[in-house]
Amino acid sequence: MTLFEAVASASGGPPDPHTASQQAIAAELDHKLAGLATLEDRIAAIRAAIDGRVAFSTSLGIEDQAITHAIAETGAAIDIFTLDTGRHFPETLDTLFETEGKYGLKIRVMYPDAAEVEDLVANDGIYGFRYSIEARKACCEIRKVRPLNRALKGAAAWITGLRREQSQGRSHVPFASYDAAQKLIKVNPIADWSLAQLEDYIAANNVPVNALHAKGFPSIGCQPCTRAIKPGEDIRAGRWWWENENGKECGLHTQGEDPGFEPKDHAA
Ligand code: SF4
């Protein structure tokens, strides 16, 4: 059975030729990345495997800083962008500034639509996301998900810093897979890294990191929706802490999946 036939059989019917070809490339890349030891080799392999634009969404958190470093080291032609929600910590913007300066690269900054933000705040208030999950999802949709979708439009592949160790919901994150919602290949080059491995890489390469990491913030999102965690707490415990532990996702990595707040998932 060819890879195309295997993909068609597994999905219950033949996908269109473009989707089938992207699924096959993703499957090959998933296998290839598992056999490469260094992040630099993985970044080079991703770039070599993909025809077209490869986009990397950085939250400027520790995982994404490691990937930015490897991209800069390899010189791979990868479009790096970040989402400025308008609610970031100053330390996050400092990290953006410092990273561009250290590596001599430009990080494209995506902003939400101003009219949509104005309508959102007019309807829900400046802290409307605190009052209901629906209001919080609406805020993430306007400030994060829509700018993300614009940034990924036309991209052939999307690199993220997801790690399996981050949460139960991410424990099966592959190195590469076809993202049917975004219609591109989603690649997670440090999916198998432990936190210790990540911290070793950051220290060995003197990678700039957000100053908040040293103050109890392992996962950093918008300022009003992120707090420091206490010793022993889950690394995602400081995100949307007033909500149920299940399903604390902003929607960046769950489009096309059940958008409900069921199983707990990722960090953006
Ligand atoms: S994390 Fe909070 S402030 Fe940021 S987009 Fe989501 S709800 Fe809005």
Residues whose N, C-alpha, C, O or C-beta is under 5 A from the ligand:
A	BS01	SF4	T85 R87 F129 R136 C139 C140 R143 G221 C222 C225
